[in-house]
Amino acid sequence: MALAQSITFGGIEIPSAYIRVDRIFGGKREGWNSVVSVYASADAAATCEPLKQFNVPAEYSAIEENPYILLYRAIKGLDEYAEATDC
């Protein structure tokens, strides 16, 4: 599970940046948190350092048990990644 979106990094347009939740932590008491990495491409995610990393939180939901779904929804809720598509 990941997202793709065109971004500008260091003045260079990257047409299909790869946005992936690299780590999650938390649980039902404190909610979920994550380390999200942005890579130049899906191939770069396997061999290169990320262009950018940031944290995204999501509240725990007993209805939605998969934290990845909640976290990717939270990423898409950010203005910067509102145009991201599933890949």
C-alpha positions as CSV (number, residue, x, y, z in Angstrom):
1,M,0.0,0.0,0.0
2,A,1.4,3.4,-1.0
3,L,0.4,6.7,-2.7
4,A,1.7,8.5,-5.7
5,Q,1.6,12.2,-6.5
6,S,3.5,14.8,-8.5
7,I,5.6,17.0,-6.1
8,T,8.3,19.6,-6.4
9,F,11.4,18.9,-4.4
10,G,14.4,21.3,-4.5
11,G,12.9,23.1,-7.5
12,I,12.7,19.9,-9.5
13,E,9.3,18.4,-10.5
14,I,9.0,14.8,-9.6
15,P,6.0,13.4,-11.6
16,S,5.2,10.3,-9.6
17,A,6.7,10.6,-6.1
18,Y,6.1,7.5,-3.9
19,I,4.6,8.2,-0.5
20,R,4.7,5.3,1.9
21,V,4.1,4.6,5.6
22,D,7.4,3.2,6.8
23,R,6.6,2.7,10.4
24,I,3.5,2.7,12.6
25,F,3.3,2.8,16.4
26,G,0.6,3.3,19.0
27,G,-2.7,1.5,19.7
28,K,-6.1,1.9,21.1
29,R,-5.1,3.9,24.1
30,E,-3.1,6.6,22.4
31,G,-4.2,6.3,18.7
32,W,-1.9,5.6,15.8
33,N,1.2,7.5,14.7
34,S,3.4,6.9,11.7
35,V,6.7,7.7,10.0
36,V,5.8,8.6,6.4
37,S,8.5,8.7,3.7
38,V,8.4,10.4,0.3
39,Y,10.7,8.9,-2.3
40,A,11.4,9.9,-5.9
41,S,9.9,6.7,-7.2
42,A,8.8,3.2,-6.1
43,D,12.1,1.9,-7.3
44,A,14.0,4.5,-5.2
45,A,12.1,3.4,-2.1
46,A,14.1,0.1,-2.2
47,T,17.6,1.6,-2.6
48,C,17.6,5.3,-1.7
49,E,17.1,7.6,1.2
50,P,13.7,9.4,1.3
51,L,13.5,12.9,0.0
52,K,11.3,13.8,3.0
53,Q,9.9,12.2,6.2
54,F,7.1,13.4,8.4
55,N,4.7,12.0,11.0
56,V,1.0,11.6,10.6
57,P,-1.3,10.6,13.5
58,A,-4.7,8.9,13.2
59,E,-7.2,8.2,16.0
60,Y,-7.8,4.6,16.9
61,S,-11.1,3.2,15.5
62,A,-12.6,0.0,16.7
63,I,-14.7,-0.1,13.5
64,E,-11.6,0.2,11.2
65,E,-9.1,-2.3,12.6
66,N,-6.4,-1.8,10.0
67,P,-4.3,1.2,11.1
68,Y,-2.7,1.5,7.6
69,I,-6.1,2.4,6.1
70,L,-6.6,5.1,8.7
71,L,-3.1,6.5,8.2
72,Y,-3.2,6.6,4.4
73,R,-6.6,8.4,4.7
74,A,-5.0,10.9,7.1
75,I,-2.2,11.5,4.6
76,K,-4.7,12.2,1.9
77,G,-6.4,14.6,4.3
78,L,-3.3,16.9,4.3
79,D,-3.4,19.7,1.8
80,E,0.0,18.9,0.4
81,Y,-1.1,15.3,-0.5
82,A,-4.8,15.8,-1.3
83,E,-4.2,14.8,-4.9
84,A,-2.4,11.6,-4.0
85,T,-3.7,8.4,-5.6
86,D,-3.4,4.8,-4.4
87,C,-0.7,2.7,-6.1
